[in-house]
Amino acid sequence: MAASGRRRRGRTTAIAAAVAAVALTAGLTTGCDAVNKALDCVQTADSIADSVTDLQQAVENAASDPGQADDSLDSIQRDLKKIGDRTDNADVNKAVDDLSKAVENVRTSIRNGDNTPDVSPVTDAAGELTKVCTP
């Protein structure tokens, strides 16, 4: 009887240890996913910052190369889609939406013949995105 009780306790202990290990692994994986998402956000926000710089230069040179601004806007929108697809953070999503609207406003201005659209809302929104992406 004593040997049987020890075996049961041994199995119970082994099962409890296995369950604890699974729970711990799940917790660590979830934590790593959050860190990976934050890093993706930061890296993409950095890429957007580079595109915003390109956009500013393109607007300054719009007379010589009008397509350059469109290329920069397209790049920003691609990066925004990456962030939007990878996050469920409300602050990040709001910053992405705000930046998307600012990009569309600049694009509309260019299509309407404005060779020097105001890109400061894009710059401001990109700065906000960088702020909310920083862990």
Phi, psi and omega in degrees: 000318181296321180294320179296319179295321179293323179295317179298315179297321179297316178294317179298317178296317180295318179294316179299319179295320179295317179297318179297319179296318178296315180298317179295316179298318179297319179296318179293320179297316179299317178298318179294322177300318179296318179295316179298319178297318179297317179295318176301317180299312181297315181296318180291321177299323177295318177297320178296319178302319177297319180293325178295320176299316177299320179298316179301317179292322180295320179295321178297328182254022186302326182296323182273334181211082183295334181287340181297322179295318177299319179298317179295318178296319178298319180297316179298315182295323177298316180294322178297321179297320178301313181295313182301324180286339188255358186230153172237019180279124184298320181294318179295315180298321178295317179296321177297315179298315180298318180291322177300316179296318180297319179296316179298321178297318178294317180300317179297317178301317180295316179297330180276007174096005178282110181280346179226066181293155178284114180260004181298325175297327177293315179299315180297315181293323177294322177297320178295319178298316178299320180296315183283341177277341182288122182291000000 
